[in-house]
Amino acid sequence: MASRTRRHGPATPARGGSQRRRLPMRLLLPMLLLVALVAMLMLRGYVHSEILADHRVQPEAATDKVPEKILDGGPVIDTRSGRTTSLKVPDHHIVLTFDDGPDPTWTPKVLDVLKKHHAHAVFFVTGTMTSQHPDLVKRIVDEGNEVGLHTFDHPDLSYQSKSRIDWELSQNQLALAGAAGIRSSIFRPPYSSFADAMDNKSWPVTQYIGTKGYLTVVNNTDSEDWQKPGVDKIIKNATPHGGKGAVVLMHDSGGDRHQTVQALDKFLPEMQRKGYQFDNLTEALDAPSALTKVTGVNLWKGKAWIFLVQASDDITGAMVVALAVVGSTVIGRFVLMLLLSGIHARRVRRKGFRWGPPVTEPVSVLVPAYNEAKCIENTVRSLMASEHPIEVLVIDDGSSDGTARIVEAMGLPNVRVVRQLNAGKPAALNRGLANARHDIIVMMDGDTVFEPATVRELVQPFGDPKVGAVAGNAKVGNRDSLIGAWQHIEYVMGFNLDRRMYDIMRCMPTIPGAVGAFRRSALERVGGMSDDTLAEDTDITMAMHRDGWRVVYAEKARAWTEAPETVQQLWSQRYRWSYGTMQAIWKHRRAIVEKGPSGRFGRVGLPMVALFMVVAPLLAPLIDIFLLYGVVFGPTQKTIVAWLGVLAVQAVCAAYAFRLDRERMTHLISLPLQQILYRQLMYVVLLQSWITALTGGRLRWQKLRRTGVVEAPGGPVPSHRTRSSDRRPVA
Amino acid sequence: MTHGYTTGSPESTPSYGIPQQRPLQPQTVPSSSQAPAPAPKKPGRDRYLDLLRSIALVRVVVYHLFGWAWLSVLFPSMGVMFALAGSLMARSLNRPTMSVIRGRVRRLLPPLWAFSAVVLAMMFAQGWNPAKDPDNGGTWGIVELFDYIVPIGAPPYPWHLGHAGGLLDADWADQAAGPLWYLRAYLWFVVASPLLLWAFRRVPWATLLAPLGLTAIVGTGLVTIPGETGNAVTDFTVYGGCWVLGFAHHEGVLKRVPRYVAVSCSVFVMAFGLWWASGHLGPDGWDLNDIPLAQATWSFGFVVILLQYSPSWQELPGRLAKWDKLVTLANNRAVTIYLWHNLLIMATVPIIDQAYNLPFMESDRAASTLDSTYMLWMFVLVWPLIALAILAFGWIEDIAAKRSPRLWPNGAKRGGRRKG
């Protein structure tokens, strides 16, 4: 493709150099944010066992390699430093053990019952649950109970490698250290039961865990409370025979445990009456406590871990809320758009509809041009075909490529060329305004082509004396490339849905620089164009609203423009728009508290624009992050179906917009890809604008364009170009 | 581009049209400092296609070495190679058909013969008797040996040869001769090309999409053709789409499709491929080579996008320029590299095993370090071995193309022309 340097303006080598140095910055911050967000999500998924969880359970195996004395021995198996012994709980002692917790609902109730009956127990906690509910673990320990390890995320260890077992144990200890500042030396393997259930698969694991310094604790009686067999059955299952001591297995997590709690409340006093004592394991065995205090680095590592998990939980929660808010506002906006744009189309297409008396007076067309040598001739020629009487003013903003000479050489009547030193697009428009002879001013870009009817259609709304400005319908000419097709979809939706909606709501935020018309008296009342912002078209439109003028949309006033063809060009264009819009909103912020039409716009239009152009798109990537997470780890099918659903809503809206504009639907096949790729680009651009706005950009609010502060992170945003904000499709 | 507005879509555009993006004839305004209009394209090597072929070759070697299934998704090498070959074939077919086919076959066979001679000698030396092979066997097994000379089928080989713990793995023959299916497929495509091109010029879309449709029939178990014929037909349909895409690229049909249409439709086709793969995972999971329909659709879409953006470089731009010599070498020796690479991957094993005998490798720690980095060393070693194979056998490609043989044709001496 022929390169069109005018899009970049006269870039100096010096600026090119600084661009290269700063280029990574604009990618770096969004990337960092994204990585942090994804890391948080992964951490959360991992702690909630959505990632890396292994739910396989080993079937029973032969037992010929397990020593006889272990199979027949007690539930506390000691394989530390080469030992192979097991211990029994003395008679009239019961060690209650609760597995898989802590659980936010049931563990406190279990603890309450234990406390009520002055009993102690052992809680074999998993690392994932400990990380999520650290305060419960602290309470367990503070009330005189013991905690033991039950691995990090409850896999069957006989499937796992030694390094995974090491990791399961150390990660579990890390969580304990962070939650209660202790480490534990007792361990219960997941899916374990009685000592005589040891087999050739689980025995090596038990031996290995012994070498790491842990006592393995299985049980004598299994309450089978997880099957919810009823309170009496649980008690029957748990009760040891003949006054013997026992380790009793119960669960305080993994589902509804109200039977467990009720059974405990009966079991404890019953057995205490029979002379039983409920101790924790080391009390019952009369051994030193299994818990030791953790200090120093390990303690802080544990605390950091717990902090991270809590933070990731909180952030994910907040993101889900934000997502719900964004989702519902976006859907609500779509519904509103469909409704209002339908009303608008019906109203202006009604038979015999007219704004007022037909406008036939001649108008002035201002064409600010900066280095438009390639396009200006076409632009001017298209105007010559106009069906409406016009005078054309080409304001050459210090071009270096002979733009002015080309126009003069055409030797057309009604076309005047005004030259000025390069001073920017607002200055050029103001100069044109000063030189214009007529009372209606049409503004267009130097690379835009009008249809013969465009000017006539554009000025008809001025038949209504309340109308101060009119937005035309800009169309993308180069729509066959991918990026062109995406912008085509965006433009058609922006002009046929957004602008119609804003028209009805009387708060259109922008008249596109490519095709717009103004009443001279209105322009003069608000002081003409201003270079306070990068988006002088948004700025002037907001000023019009505040001055009480109506701003309307003329659908038949079509102007053909060329959309950026490279990501780089698109980036810098959108960066200007996005940052310029933020500047304009900030500039007109006082409208929110003012009275009259200004206040009305301030309280309806400004929040709308702020919400949908500045805030909501910032949260939009959440959708994609959750989508990706869902596809990779979550319910893949549901996620994809949900995404297709959202896509279908978009497609319906887009199809409606295309129908309103009588465009061929073929371009809509690039909609899915647009949703995946284009939105990410827009998001990064917006984020970059935010960063600029929040760091230093605000300090030089008034003089931004001259100092060139904003162009540094934005890449090629030349400071002195005329077309600072051309043909905006949305808002 | 003063007269650039002459085209436009007929329905929604006024008669004077809309700004056109890619002017066919840039008429630059004299005063502007535009780059001069690109000179008319010289017939020569399209370095973009060369680059693709080199990437495809490297990807094949890396994939065969590490066995990472995801590589088959990342870059569908075989599809790309068939598309490039198809494009060249369409270009050649301006000349008389028979001589073109003869030329292609002549260029293909001598390098194969050299490879066959070495591999067969090694197999026989290890005691393979094709007549008594349990998998092939009988007289037919001997007849099939002919495929080592003219690969109308994939040549037979013993699944297990030698013994475990021998110098080479027992499946070395499978590894070495396995990639030969590509030559069979290539030969089939070359022979079928005149017919395919004839069909393509008459009904382009049907010819382009027919292979995908056929893959859906023969590549999904709907219809199963037994034996080597079945393999051949399946491969033909799986990659037929890519081969015909090569035609479409050469004939300029792809350029006539608006880019947004081509890319969007490709993405749909590729998404279908991934979806199909997700429901039909093979023994190696996402390895598309085991999932014909997924391979066909994914490769097809991928190739459409690659060819749609085909920028027709006269030379490699920017940072790619420094790879110029390697790209040239890989393209001049593509057949040699492809034929020998897998055998050479096998050959790295006995060489690296020598390292265990080094004096400083006595300790367990050193040995286990070597164990865990073994693949890495294979990867490092295979490239010098490939270089040796190029030196030893590469010149046969020149002879086959009726050129004077060159030892190291990386383009440094402005040596020969292109290979087929």
Interface residues (C-beta under 8 A of the other chain):
Chain A: M1 A2 S3 T5 A373 K374 C375 E377 N378 R381 S382 A385 D401 G402 R405 I406 D447 V449 E451 P452 K475 G477 N478 R479 D480 S481 L482 G484 A485 W486 W560 T561 E562 E565 R662 E663 R664 T666 H667 I669 S670 P672 L673
Chain B: M1 T2 G4 Y5 G8 S9 E11 S12 T13 P14 Y16 I18 P19 Q20 Q21 R22 P23 P26 T28 V29 S31 S32 S33 Q34 A35 A37 P258 R259 Y260 V261 V263 S264 C265 V267 F268
